[in-house]
Amino acid sequence: MALKITVDPDSATAPFEQIRAQIADQVRSGALPVGYKLPTVRGFAEELGLAANTVAKAYRALESDGVIETRGRHGSFVAAAGDAAAREAASAAAAYAQRVRRLGLDRAAAETAVDEALRAVYAADA
């Protein structure tokens, strides 16, 4: 099992986002198991021929999403993301529900807004 990332310099997608998406996909598919140690930021940047800040930005985004966890000087590891992602999604959903109610939207309008947002985001992945 090895981390396999390719960055297309001609892509319209930023390099940090290419790294983030590929690592997240490999974690979701099980190719990178929970506890897998990721390469150091500097080492991985050198391997990919990118600036260290680019890899660091990808790692920060992955950590924010609950996909990886950083353990200080010990490095970055694949987290048990399923639970963290579900908790974060539930929290975001609760905050959304409270916000649209304060705005005076009824349930149907709130659900329509969510459906349209999800359709737009997931259509971009297709």
All heavy atoms as an XYZ file, in Angstrom:
918
protein
N       0.848     -1.168      0.000
C       0.000      0.000      0.000
C       0.899      1.237      0.000
O       1.766      1.373      0.837
C      -0.907     -0.071      1.216
C      -1.166      1.189      1.922
S      -1.841      0.992      3.573
C      -0.878     -0.278      4.298
N       0.658      2.069     -0.966
C       1.448      3.297     -1.067
C       0.557      4.425     -1.553
O      -0.391      4.203     -2.296
C       2.615      3.103     -2.013
N       0.895      5.606     -1.129
C       0.179      6.796     -1.547
C       0.596      7.130     -2.970
O       1.779      7.305     -3.247
C       0.511      7.951     -0.605
C      -0.132      9.292     -0.884
C      -1.653      9.188     -0.803
C       0.360     10.313      0.114
N      -0.378      7.162     -3.876
C      -0.089      7.460     -5.276
C      -0.860      8.702     -5.687
O      -2.079      8.676     -5.793
C      -0.467      6.279     -6.161
C       0.363      5.049     -5.866
C      -0.054      3.876     -6.697
C       0.780      2.683     -6.276
N       0.260      1.437     -6.762
N      -0.132      9.772     -5.888
C      -0.736     11.054     -6.246
C      -0.063     11.562     -7.507
O       1.159     11.513     -7.632
C      -0.531     12.100     -5.123
C      -1.123     11.617     -3.796
C      -1.100     13.460     -5.521
C      -2.619     11.490     -3.776
N      -0.876     12.042     -8.434
C      -0.336     12.711     -9.613
C      -0.958     14.095     -9.689
O      -2.148     14.261     -9.419
C      -0.643     11.940    -10.913
O      -2.052     11.764    -11.026
C       0.030     10.582    -10.919
N      -0.143     15.062    -10.015
C      -0.611     16.439    -10.139
C      -0.440     16.856    -11.589
O       0.649     16.758    -12.150
C       0.168     17.388     -9.203
C      -0.262     18.820     -9.405
C      -0.025     16.973     -7.750
N      -1.549     17.281    -12.190
C      -1.537     17.741    -13.573
C      -1.351     19.257    -13.574
O      -2.267     19.992    -13.217
C      -2.848     17.362    -14.252
C      -2.944     17.840    -15.697
O      -1.971     18.453    -16.203
O      -4.000     17.600    -16.319
N      -0.168     19.727    -13.986
C       0.080     21.170    -13.960
C      -0.792     21.946    -14.951
O      -0.972     23.152    -14.802
C       1.562     21.300    -14.319
C       1.899     20.031    -15.020
C       0.978     18.973    -14.479
N      -1.368     21.259    -15.938
C      -2.212     21.922    -16.933
C      -3.689     21.933    -16.554
O      -4.505     22.497    -17.270
C      -2.038     21.244    -18.303
C      -0.615     21.352    -18.826
O       0.034     22.393    -18.573
O      -0.142     20.396    -19.447
N      -4.014     21.314    -15.427
C      -5.411     21.244    -14.994
C      -5.889     22.606    -14.497
O      -5.116     23.391    -13.937
C      -5.546     20.215    -13.873
O      -6.856     20.230    -13.343
N      -7.177     22.847    -14.671
C      -7.782     24.071    -14.135
C      -7.928     23.973    -12.617
O      -8.106     24.986    -11.942
C      -9.144     24.293    -14.770
N      -7.833     22.766    -12.069
C      -7.932     22.548    -10.626
C      -6.581     22.818     -9.981
O      -5.559     22.325    -10.447
C      -8.366     21.092    -10.345
O      -9.595     20.841    -11.023
C      -8.546     20.852     -8.857
N      -6.591     23.584     -8.920
C      -5.350     23.941     -8.227
C      -4.627     22.688     -7.734
O      -5.279     21.712     -7.327
C      -5.661     24.856     -7.042
N      -3.299     22.698     -7.730
C      -2.544     21.522     -7.283
C      -2.901     21.049     -5.875
O      -3.037     19.851     -5.633
C      -1.084     21.981     -7.355
C      -1.083     23.019     -8.435
C      -2.407     23.729     -8.283
N      -3.102     21.983     -4.930
C      -3.445     21.553     -3.575
C      -4.770     20.803     -3.571
O      -4.952     19.827     -2.834
C      -3.477     22.736     -2.586
C      -4.828     23.397     -2.454
C      -5.744     22.955     -1.522
C      -5.180     24.447     -3.289
C      -6.993     23.556     -1.407
C      -6.419     25.054     -3.187
C      -7.329     24.600     -2.235
N      -5.719     21.233     -4.413
C      -7.027     20.582     -4.481
C      -6.908     19.212     -5.148
O      -7.618     18.271     -4.770
C      -8.028     21.465     -5.230
C      -9.394     20.849     -5.425
C     -10.080     20.413     -4.137
O      -9.779     20.938     -3.065
O     -10.944     19.519     -4.222
N      -6.023     19.083     -6.122
C      -5.791     17.772     -6.737
C      -5.257     16.792     -5.691
O      -5.706     15.642     -5.614
C      -4.797     17.883     -7.891
C      -5.335     18.652     -9.092
C      -4.300     18.736    -10.197
O      -3.742     17.723    -10.629
N      -4.027     19.956    -10.656
N      -4.328     17.259     -4.874
C      -3.760     16.411     -3.813
C      -4.842     16.060     -2.804
O      -5.024     14.896     -2.442
C      -2.585     17.129     -3.117
C      -1.432     17.339     -4.091
C      -2.119     16.346     -1.887
C      -0.367     18.308     -3.600
N      -5.580     17.063     -2.345
C      -6.633     16.840     -1.346
C      -7.645     15.818     -1.842
O      -7.992     14.869     -1.147
C      -7.346     18.156     -1.015
C      -8.350     18.026      0.148
C      -9.543     18.947      0.010
N     -10.294     18.775     -1.197
C     -11.168     17.772     -1.420
N     -11.397     16.847     -0.514
N     -11.833     17.698     -2.562
N      -8.118     16.002     -3.073
C      -9.148     15.126     -3.618
C      -8.642     13.696     -3.779
O      -9.359     12.736     -3.457
C      -9.638     15.674     -4.956
N      -7.417     13.537     -4.261
C      -6.889     12.192     -4.470
C      -6.658     11.454     -3.152
O      -6.953     10.258     -3.050
C      -5.592     12.248     -5.285
C      -5.830     12.641     -6.741
C      -4.538     12.751     -7.516
O      -3.762     11.808     -7.584
N      -4.295     13.923     -8.106
N      -6.159     12.154     -2.147
C      -5.968     11.506     -0.847
C      -7.332     11.146     -0.252
O      -7.530     10.029      0.230
C      -5.150     12.387      0.119
C      -3.696     12.484     -0.376
C      -5.206     11.831      1.547
C      -2.820     13.443      0.410
N      -8.283     12.073     -0.301
C      -9.625     11.798      0.233
C     -10.254     10.603     -0.477
O     -10.854      9.735      0.175
C     -10.505     13.037      0.102
N     -10.104     10.525     -1.789
C     -10.657      9.398     -2.547
C     -10.008      8.080     -2.133
O     -10.686      7.060     -1.994
C     -10.467      9.610     -4.055
C     -11.369     10.689     -4.623
O     -12.337     11.100     -3.935
O     -11.109     11.124     -5.763
N      -8.694      8.104     -1.935
C      -7.993      6.883     -1.542
C      -8.379      6.444     -0.129
O      -8.461      5.251      0.150
C      -6.476      7.071     -1.666
C      -6.024      7.156     -3.114
C      -4.527      7.360     -3.265
O      -3.747      6.735     -2.569
N      -4.146      8.240     -4.176
N      -8.646      7.404      0.742
C      -9.096      7.065      2.089
C     -10.496      6.464      2.022
O     -10.772      5.414      2.616
C      -9.058      8.299      3.023
C      -9.763      8.009      4.349
C      -7.619      8.728      3.273
N     -11.395      7.119      1.264
C     -12.766      6.619      1.142
C     -12.821      5.222      0.546
O     -13.636      4.397      0.939
C     -13.607      7.569      0.293
C     -14.299      8.649      1.082
C     -15.360      9.369      0.264
N     -14.821     10.035     -0.911
C     -14.273     11.234     -0.919
N     -14.173     11.912      0.207
N     -13.822     11.774     -2.026
N     -11.964      4.950     -0.429
C     -11.978      3.647     -1.097
C     -11.328      2.551     -0.248
O     -11.443      1.370     -0.575
C     -11.244      3.735     -2.439
O      -9.833      3.817     -2.233
N     -10.612      2.952      0.797
C      -9.924      1.974      1.626
C      -8.499      1.692      1.179
O      -7.792      0.901      1.796
N      -8.069      2.333      0.099
C      -6.695      2.143     -0.378
C      -5.694      2.657      0.652
O      -4.580      2.137      0.749
C      -6.496      2.853     -1.718
N      -6.091      3.673      1.405
C      -5.284      4.176      2.526
C      -6.072      3.905      3.800
O      -7.102      4.544      4.043
C      -5.005      5.676      2.384
C      -4.149      6.105      1.200
C      -4.028      7.626      1.157
C      -2.775      5.469      1.267
N      -5.629      2.972      4.625
C      -6.397      2.601      5.819
C      -6.214      3.585      6.967
O      -5.267      4.377      6.984
C      -5.809      1.234      6.184
C      -4.400      1.311      5.703
C      -4.445      2.146      4.443
N      -7.109      3.493      7.925
C      -7.004      4.288      9.145
C      -5.640      4.013      9.774
O      -5.196      2.870      9.856
C      -8.138      3.928     10.140
C      -7.907      4.575     11.487
C      -9.481      4.321      9.568
N      -4.963      5.085     10.166
C      -3.658      4.959     10.794
C      -2.494      5.041      9.830
O      -1.345      5.127     10.263
N      -2.763      5.043      8.521
C      -1.683      5.147      7.533
C      -0.952      6.474      7.721
O      -1.580      7.523      7.809
C      -2.254      5.047      6.121
C      -1.221      5.198      5.025
C      -0.481      4.121      4.598
C      -0.992      6.443      4.446
C       0.474      4.262      3.596
C      -0.041      6.597      3.447
C       0.687      5.498      3.032
O       1.642      5.647      2.048
N       0.370      6.419      7.788
C       1.159      7.640      7.976
C       1.454      8.271      6.621
O       2.029      7.644      5.737
C       2.463      7.344      8.706
C       3.239      8.607      9.012
C       4.469      8.345      9.843
C       5.139      9.688     10.142
N       6.351      9.515     10.913
N       1.057      9.533      6.481
C       1.309     10.275      5.252
C       2.752     10.763      5.229
O       3.368     10.959      6.296
C       0.365     11.469      5.157
C      -1.118     11.125      5.027
C      -1.959     12.378      5.198
C      -1.405     10.480      3.703
N       3.287     11.004      4.038
C       4.640     11.558      3.960
C       4.696     12.941      4.609
O       3.681     13.630      4.719
C       4.901     11.678      2.456
C       3.829     10.918      1.775
C       2.688     10.790      2.731
N       5.887     13.350      5.006
C       6.039     14.694      5.549
C       5.690     15.709      4.469
O       5.792     15.414      3.268
C       7.479     14.955      6.023
O       8.338     14.911      4.882
C       7.905     13.945      7.071
N       5.300     16.879      4.887
C       4.947     17.937      3.945
C       6.115     18.232      3.006
O       5.967     18.237      1.782
C       4.498     19.211      4.684
C       4.404     20.398      3.735
C       3.161     18.982      5.371
N       7.269     18.455      3.585
C       8.436     18.803      2.758
C       8.856     17.671      1.841
O       9.153     17.884      0.670
C       9.601     19.234      3.644
C       9.380     20.595      4.235
C      10.577     21.078      4.980
N      10.267     22.374      5.567
C      10.938     22.933      6.514
N      11.997     22.328      7.016
N      10.589     24.107      6.982
N       8.869     16.461      2.374
C       9.270     15.314      1.560
C       8.304     15.065      0.418
O       8.710     14.779     -0.713
N       7.024     15.171      0.707
C       6.002     14.944     -0.318
C       6.040     16.048     -1.365
O       5.909     15.786     -2.557
C       4.635     14.849      0.346
C       3.580     14.177     -0.481
C       3.887     13.156     -1.358
C       2.260     14.561     -0.362
C       2.899     12.535     -2.114
C       1.268     13.950     -1.096
C       1.586     12.930     -1.979
N       6.244     17.286     -0.922
C       6.337     18.405     -1.859
C       7.516     18.197     -2.802
O       7.401     18.407     -4.012
C       6.476     19.718     -1.106
N       8.636     17.776     -2.252
C       9.824     17.532     -3.070
C       9.563     16.410     -4.082
O       9.901     16.527     -5.253
C      11.000     17.163     -2.167
C      12.323     17.078     -2.899
C      13.476     16.856     -1.939
O      13.605     17.640     -0.980
O      14.226     15.885     -2.167
N       8.911     15.348     -3.609
C       8.587     14.212     -4.479
C       7.679     14.632     -5.639
O       7.842     14.169     -6.769
C       7.899     13.136     -3.639
C       7.505     11.887     -4.389
C       6.770     10.906     -3.490
O       7.133     10.786     -2.297
O       5.823     10.270     -3.976
N       6.730     15.520     -5.349
C       5.776     15.977     -6.364
C       6.286     17.155     -7.185
O       5.662     17.539     -8.174
C       4.448     16.369     -5.702
C       3.669     15.245     -5.029
C       2.487     15.812     -4.250
C       3.206     14.222     -6.050
N       7.394     17.749     -6.756
C       7.926     18.909     -7.455
C       7.100     20.163     -7.221
O       6.967     21.005     -8.109
N       6.565     20.274     -5.999
C       5.710     21.414     -5.649
C       6.285     22.149     -4.445
O       7.169     21.639     -3.755
C       4.303     20.926     -5.292
C       3.522     20.230     -6.399
C       2.268     19.591     -5.827
C       3.173     21.204     -7.502
N       5.751     23.319     -4.175
C       6.136     24.068     -2.980
C       5.547     23.380     -1.748
O       4.447     22.823     -1.805
C       5.618     25.504     -3.071
N       6.278     23.437     -0.658
C       5.814     22.826      0.587
C       4.472     23.421      1.028
O       3.621     22.702      1.562
C       6.855     23.000      1.684
N       4.264     24.706      0.788
C       2.989     25.338      1.171
C       1.801     24.723      0.444
O       0.692     24.703      0.981
C       3.036     26.841      0.905
C       3.852     27.584      1.929
O       4.109     27.067      3.016
N       4.283     28.784      1.594
N       2.013     24.235     -0.774
C       0.934     23.604     -1.539
C       0.481     22.321     -0.852
O      -0.715     22.089     -0.658
C       1.396     23.310     -2.978
O       1.777     24.539     -3.590
C       0.298     22.653     -3.797
N       1.439     21.493     -0.475
C       1.109     20.243      0.223
C       0.538     20.552      1.601
O      -0.433     19.929      2.034
C       2.350     19.324      0.309
C       2.059     18.099      1.167
C       2.790     18.908     -1.088
N       1.111     21.524      2.299
C       0.610     21.903      3.624
C      -0.852     22.352      3.533
O      -1.661     22.014      4.399
C       1.471     22.996      4.237
N      -1.199     23.089      2.499
C      -2.578     23.554      2.323
C      -3.521     22.364      2.117
O      -4.619     22.328      2.674
C      -2.659     24.526      1.140
C      -4.007     25.184      0.972
C      -3.947     26.247     -0.107
C      -5.277     26.968     -0.260
N      -5.233     28.013     -1.295
N      -3.087     21.394      1.338
C      -3.894     20.185      1.120
C      -4.079     19.426      2.429
O      -5.194     19.000      2.759
C      -3.240     19.293      0.067
N      -3.002     19.275      3.197
C      -3.081     18.575      4.478
C      -4.007     19.311      5.443
O      -4.788     18.686      6.159
C      -1.693     18.420      5.099
C      -0.856     17.271      4.560
C      -1.092     16.684      3.322
C       0.211     16.779      5.298
C      -0.309     15.645      2.847
C       1.001     15.733      4.831
C       0.740     15.173      3.604
O       1.519     14.140      3.142
N      -3.931     20.644      5.478
C      -4.818     21.420      6.367
C      -6.285     21.213      5.984
O      -7.143     21.061      6.855
C      -4.469     22.903      6.329
C      -3.243     23.277      7.132
C      -3.098     24.785      7.310
N      -3.054     25.523      6.052
C      -1.952     25.761      5.353
N      -0.773     25.323      5.781
N      -2.013     26.450      4.230
N      -6.566     21.196      4.677
C      -7.940     20.981      4.218
C      -8.413     19.579      4.600
O      -9.551     19.395      5.052
C      -8.033     21.197      2.711
N      -7.548     18.586      4.438
C      -7.900     17.211      4.804
C      -8.129     17.083      6.308
O      -9.039     16.381      6.749
C      -6.794     16.246      4.352
C      -6.715     16.012      2.846
C      -5.353     15.421      2.463
C      -7.850     15.123      2.372
N      -7.327     17.785      7.079
C      -7.502     17.749      8.530
C      -8.814     18.433      8.919
O      -9.561     17.940      9.769
C      -6.317     18.396      9.238
C      -6.364     18.202     10.734
C      -5.061     18.560     11.425
O      -4.270     19.346     10.873
O      -4.858     18.048     12.535
N      -9.105     19.541      8.285
C     -10.351     20.258      8.550
C     -11.563     19.388      8.213
O     -12.590     19.453      8.889
C     -10.381     21.546      7.730
O     -11.610     22.200      7.876
N     -11.425     18.559      7.187
C     -12.514     17.666      6.766
C     -12.585     16.399      7.608
O     -13.472     15.574      7.405
C     -12.347     17.280      5.298
C     -12.562     18.448      4.351
O     -13.121     19.474      4.777
O     -12.157     18.329      3.177
N     -11.618     16.207      8.507
C     -11.620     15.015      9.346
C     -11.055     13.786      8.666
O     -11.199     12.676      9.171
N     -10.402     13.957      7.516
C      -9.849     12.819      6.776
C      -8.518     12.376      7.373
O      -8.222     11.185      7.450
C      -9.681     13.167      5.278
C      -9.005     12.036      4.506
C     -11.034     13.511      4.668
N      -7.719     13.358      7.798
C      -6.447     13.040      8.434
C      -6.365     13.757      9.769
O      -7.152     14.673     10.050
C      -5.225     13.426      7.559
C      -5.096     14.946      7.405
C      -5.282     12.727      6.206
C      -3.796     15.399      6.744
N      -5.428     13.320     10.583
C      -5.152     14.006     11.845
C      -3.652     14.183     11.945
O      -2.883     13.329     11.515
C      -5.703     13.233     13.035
C      -5.159     11.834     13.182
C      -5.861     11.040     14.272
O      -6.933     11.463     14.730
O      -5.328      9.993     14.652
N      -3.243     15.321     12.475
C      -1.827     15.607     12.645
C      -1.488     15.443     14.110
O      -2.181     15.964     14.980
C      -1.496     17.032     12.161
O      -1.850     17.114     10.779
C      -0.026     17.331     12.317
N      -0.436     14.683     14.349
C      -0.009     14.402     15.718
C       1.327     15.075     15.990
O       2.318     14.431     16.319
C       0.109     12.900     15.921
C      -1.191     12.156     15.684
C      -1.012     10.672     15.835
N      -2.199      9.971     15.372
C      -2.203      8.710     15.000
N      -1.083      7.995     15.034
N      -3.318      8.145     14.591
N       1.353     16.375     15.818
C       2.561     17.154     16.081
C       3.745     16.662     15.285
O       3.646     16.410     14.089
N       4.850     16.455     15.946
C       6.083     16.033     15.280
C       6.045     14.580     14.815
O       6.926     14.147     14.090
C       7.271     16.239     16.212
C       7.511     17.698     16.495
C       8.670     17.872     17.416
N       8.762     19.285     17.778
C       9.885     19.930     17.901
N      11.025     19.310     17.728
N       9.881     21.195     18.226
N       5.031     13.852     15.241
C       4.921     12.451     14.834
C       4.402     12.307     13.413
O       4.535     11.252     12.811
C       4.028     11.676     15.804
C       4.576     11.629     17.191
N       5.662     10.866     17.542
C       4.210     12.293     18.308
C       5.929     11.048     18.817
N       5.068     11.921     19.317
N       3.772     13.347     12.885
C       3.316     13.325     11.501
C       1.815     13.377     11.350
O       1.075     13.613     12.302
N       1.391     13.118     10.124
C      -0.026     13.134      9.775
C      -0.466     11.724      9.409
O       0.242     11.011      8.689
C      -0.275     14.075      8.597
O       0.050     15.401      8.952
N      -1.657     11.353      9.880
C      -2.152      9.996      9.717
C      -3.596     10.030      9.227
O      -4.342     10.954      9.532
C      -2.113      9.254     11.055
C      -0.729      9.110     11.623
C      -0.147     10.155     12.343
C      -0.012      7.950     11.437
C       1.120     10.031     12.867
C       1.270      7.818     11.958
C       1.834      8.858     12.673
N      -3.999      8.965      8.532
C      -5.393      8.835      8.119
C      -6.229      8.627      9.377
O      -5.921      7.773     10.211
C      -5.574      7.650      7.141
C      -7.053      7.397      6.874
C      -4.829      7.925      5.840
N      -7.253      9.448      9.519
C      -8.139      9.395     10.684
C      -9.299      8.437     10.425
O      -9.567      8.062      9.282
C      -8.677     10.791     10.987
N      -9.976      8.070     11.480
C     -11.220      7.308     11.357
C     -12.283      8.303     10.912
O     -13.075      8.791     11.695
C     -11.575      6.652     12.677
N     -12.263      8.642      9.636
C     -13.014      9.776      9.110
C     -14.515      9.582      9.079
O     -15.255     10.545      9.122
C     -12.526     10.121      7.702
N     -14.986      8.351      8.997
C     -16.416      8.146      8.890
C     -17.179      8.805     10.016
O     -18.132      9.530      9.801
N     -16.753      8.563     11.249
C     -17.433      9.137     12.403
C     -17.297     10.652     12.426
O     -18.265     11.362     12.670
C     -16.871      8.554     13.699
C     -17.207      7.071     13.848
O     -18.153      6.603     13.183
O     -16.518      6.394     14.624
N     -16.096     11.157     12.167
C     -15.874     12.606     12.193
C     -16.683     13.292     11.103
O     -17.291     14.337     11.340
C     -14.395     12.917     12.038
N     -16.705     12.712      9.921
C     -17.453     13.310      8.812
C     -18.948     13.318      9.115
O     -19.634     14.310      8.855
C     -17.167     12.560      7.511
N     -19.453     12.228      9.657
C     -20.880     12.165      9.986
C     -21.247     13.186     11.054
O     -22.289     13.843     10.964
C     -21.248     10.751     10.445
N     -20.377     13.328     12.070
C     -20.648     14.317     13.125
C     -20.641     15.728     12.555
O     -21.493     16.549     12.890
C     -19.610     14.201     14.248
C     -19.871     13.081     15.213
C     -19.000     13.194     16.460
N     -17.581     13.307     16.173
C     -16.749     12.281     16.001
N     -17.204     11.056     16.086
N     -15.471     12.480     15.755
N     -19.662     16.020     11.701
C     -19.574     17.362     11.124
C     -20.771     17.655     10.224
O     -21.322     18.750     10.237
C     -18.269     17.535     10.356
C     -18.072     18.960      9.906
C     -16.686     19.243      9.368
O     -15.745     18.528      9.694
O     -16.580     20.212      8.601
N     -21.189     16.653      9.441
C     -22.355     16.840      8.570
C     -23.613     17.092      9.402
O     -24.422     17.971      9.077
C     -22.543     15.621      7.667
N     -23.776     16.344     10.479
C     -24.946     16.536     11.347
C     -24.937     17.924     11.980
O     -25.982     18.588     12.068
C     -24.989     15.460     12.421
N     -23.763     18.370     12.384
C     -23.641     19.700     12.978
C     -23.972     20.786     11.957
O     -24.696     21.750     12.265
C     -22.232     19.894     13.524
O     -22.062     21.196     14.009
N     -23.453     20.631     10.744
C     -23.738     21.611      9.691
C     -25.223     21.616      9.345
O     -25.819     22.680      9.130
C     -22.900     21.315      8.448
N     -25.831     20.443      9.305
C     -27.259     20.353      8.998
C     -28.099     21.032     10.078
O     -29.065     21.746      9.778
C     -27.672     18.897      8.837
N     -27.731     20.825     11.331
C     -28.467     21.454     12.434
C     -28.343     22.974     12.372
O     -29.331     23.700     12.554
C     -27.962     20.929     13.774
N     -27.134     23.459     12.100
C     -26.924     24.911     12.000
C     -27.734     25.479     10.835
O     -28.345     26.554     10.962
C     -25.440     25.218     11.819
N     -27.762     24.761      9.716
C     -28.543     25.211      8.557
C     -30.023     25.273      8.915
O     -30.705     26.264      8.621
C     -28.312     24.278      7.364
C     -29.254     24.557      6.224
C     -29.042     25.637      5.376
C     -30.373     23.766      6.004
C     -29.927     25.919      4.344
C     -31.254     24.039      4.978
C     -31.034     25.108      4.149
O     -31.906     25.386      3.136
N     -30.522     24.218      9.543
C     -31.949     24.168      9.886
C     -32.335     25.334     10.796
O     -33.370     25.979     10.596
C     -32.275     22.831     10.550
N     -31.506     25.608     11.775
C     -31.786     26.728     12.674
C     -31.749     28.055     11.930
O     -32.604     28.921     12.152
C     -30.787     26.739     13.829
C     -30.963     25.576     14.767
C     -29.830     25.465     15.770
O     -28.883     26.239     15.753
N     -29.921     24.476     16.652
N     -30.794     28.215     11.037
C     -30.648     29.470     10.295
C     -31.840     29.719      9.373
O     -32.387     30.822      9.341
C     -29.342     29.443      9.485
C     -29.104     30.655      8.626
C     -28.678     31.842      9.457
N     -28.369     32.955      8.564
C     -28.774     34.183      8.771
N     -29.449     34.500      9.842
N     -28.472     35.130      7.915
N     -32.271     28.707      8.609
C     -33.386     28.931      7.682
C     -34.695     29.158      8.431
O     -35.552     29.907      7.967
C     -33.536     27.794      6.635
C     -32.324     27.728      5.723
C     -33.807     26.455      7.276
N     -34.816     28.560      9.600
C     -36.028     28.817     10.394
C     -36.055     30.261     10.860
O     -37.090     30.929     10.812
C     -36.086     27.871     11.580
C     -37.405     27.992     12.298
C     -37.704     26.787     13.093
N     -39.083     26.897     13.571
C     -39.585     26.117     14.460
N     -38.854     25.144     14.970
N     -40.816     26.265     14.856
N     -34.874     30.774     11.314
C     -34.788     32.185     11.723
C     -35.085     33.113     10.551
O     -35.596     34.211     10.730
C     -33.411     32.499     12.300
C     -33.210     32.037     13.725
C     -31.962     32.624     14.362
N     -30.752     32.388     13.609
C     -29.939     31.335     13.748
N     -30.208     30.421     14.645
N     -28.856     31.215     13.017
N     -34.732     32.674      9.344
C     -34.990     33.487      8.154
C     -36.463     33.447      7.728
O     -36.874     34.177      6.842
C     -34.115     33.005      6.983
C     -32.618     33.270      7.137
C     -31.839     32.557      6.036
C     -32.338     34.763      7.110
N     -37.231     32.554      8.351
C     -38.652     32.483      8.053
C     -39.018     31.536      6.929
O     -40.161     31.536      6.464
N     -38.076     30.726      6.475
C     -38.393     29.763      5.412
C     -39.159     28.581      5.989
O     -38.890     28.139      7.109
C     -37.107     29.233      4.770
C     -36.384     30.218      3.873
C     -34.922     29.874      3.772
C     -37.014     30.186      2.496
N     -40.106     28.062      5.210
C     -40.782     26.852      5.661
C     -39.930     25.637      5.279
O     -38.921     25.759      4.587
C     -42.205     26.758      5.090
C     -42.252     26.634      3.572
O     -41.211     26.329      2.940
O     -43.337     26.837      2.998
N     -40.342     24.474      5.745
C     -39.555     23.254      5.531
C     -39.351     22.959      4.042
O     -38.251     22.583      3.625
C     -40.228     22.076      6.225
C     -39.442     20.802      6.107
C     -40.143     19.639      6.786
N     -39.343     18.457      6.597
C     -39.029     17.617      7.548
N     -39.441     17.833      8.774
N     -38.308     16.560      7.296
N     -40.382     23.118      3.239
C     -40.275     22.822      1.807
C     -39.240     23.724      1.137
O     -38.428     23.263      0.325
C     -41.636     22.968      1.129
N     -39.245     25.004      1.475
C     -38.269     25.931      0.891
C     -36.851     25.596      1.335
O     -35.907     25.669      0.555
C     -38.622     27.368      1.265
N     -36.707     25.214      2.602
C     -35.388     24.835      3.126
C     -34.873     23.588      2.423
O     -33.698     23.505      2.038
C     -35.455     24.608      4.627
N     -35.749     22.597      2.222
C     -35.346     21.370      1.533
C     -35.010     21.636      0.075
O     -34.057     21.066     -0.461
C     -36.447     20.319      1.653
C     -36.575     19.748      3.049
C     -37.766     18.820      3.220
O     -38.652     18.764      2.324
O     -37.824     18.149      4.265
N     -35.752     22.519     -0.564
C     -35.462     22.880     -1.952
C     -34.086     23.519     -2.067
O     -33.305     23.199     -2.969
C     -36.544     23.831     -2.508
O     -37.803     23.151     -2.479
C     -36.235     24.271     -3.927
N     -33.762     24.404     -1.142
C     -32.448     25.058     -1.150
C     -31.327     24.033     -0.994
O     -30.307     24.098     -1.683
C     -32.377     26.117     -0.048
N     -31.528     23.069     -0.097
C     -30.522     22.019      0.100
C     -30.392     21.168     -1.166
O     -29.283     20.882     -1.617
C     -30.879     21.130      1.311
C     -30.014     19.880      1.347
C     -30.715     21.906      2.593
N     -31.513     20.753     -1.729
C     -31.476     19.925     -2.940
C     -30.739     20.624     -4.072
O     -29.918     20.012     -4.764
C     -32.893     19.564     -3.395
C     -33.543     18.516     -2.507
O     -32.810     17.807     -1.775
O     -34.785     18.414     -2.542
N     -31.008     21.913     -4.247
C     -30.344     22.665     -5.320
C     -28.844     22.794     -5.059
O     -28.030     22.650     -5.975
C     -30.988     24.039     -5.480
C     -32.376     23.969     -6.070
C     -33.089     25.307     -6.093
O     -32.482     26.340     -5.716
O     -34.261     25.323     -6.489
N     -28.464     23.033     -3.813
C     -27.044     23.151     -3.474
C     -26.334     21.815     -3.683
O     -25.223     21.774     -4.242
C     -26.885     23.628     -2.030
N     -26.955     20.730     -3.245
C     -26.339     19.408     -3.438
C     -26.224     19.058     -4.911
O     -25.201     18.528     -5.361
C     -27.150     18.336     -2.705
C     -27.073     18.365     -1.182
C     -28.085     17.401     -0.573
C     -25.666     18.037     -0.717
N     -27.248     19.363     -5.672
C     -27.227     19.089     -7.110
C     -26.081     19.852     -7.770
O     -25.333     19.305     -8.575
C     -28.573     19.464     -7.731
C     -28.772     18.942     -9.124
C     -30.173     19.190     -9.730
N     -31.129     19.956     -8.963
C     -32.057     19.437     -8.147
N     -32.129     18.138     -7.967
N     -32.900     20.219     -7.503
N     -25.900     21.096     -7.397
C     -24.830     21.910     -7.982
C     -23.448     21.374     -7.616
O     -22.560     21.265     -8.474
C     -24.959     23.359     -7.523
N     -23.269     20.983     -6.361
C     -21.952     20.492     -5.914
C     -21.644     19.133     -6.525
O     -20.555     18.909     -7.043
C     -21.900     20.425     -4.369
C     -20.675     19.662     -3.906
C     -21.892     21.831     -3.798
N     -22.597     18.228     -6.484
C     -22.349     16.871     -6.981
C     -22.329     16.820     -8.507
O     -21.658     15.957     -9.074
C     -23.328     15.871     -6.386
C     -22.969     15.535     -4.957
C     -23.563     16.197     -3.893
C     -22.006     14.587     -4.688
C     -23.210     15.909     -2.582
C     -21.643     14.278     -3.380
C     -22.252     14.939     -2.338
O     -21.899     14.656     -1.043
N     -22.994     17.742     -9.172
C     -22.920     17.800    -10.635
C     -21.525     18.208    -11.076
O     -21.040     17.785    -12.116
C     -23.963     18.783    -11.183
N     -20.863     19.034    -10.272
C     -19.511     19.454    -10.593
C     -18.538     18.287    -10.547
O     -17.514     18.289    -11.219
C     -19.052     20.546     -9.627
N     -18.863     17.249     -9.737
C     -18.013     16.068     -9.625
C     -18.213     15.109    -10.797
O     -17.360     14.259    -11.045
C     -18.302     15.307     -8.332
C     -17.879     16.078     -7.102
O     -17.092     17.030     -7.235
O     -18.326     15.724     -5.996
N     -19.335     15.225    -11.467
C     -19.661     14.271    -12.537
C     -18.883     14.515    -13.801
O     -18.229     15.427    -14.058
C     -21.154     14.332    -12.837
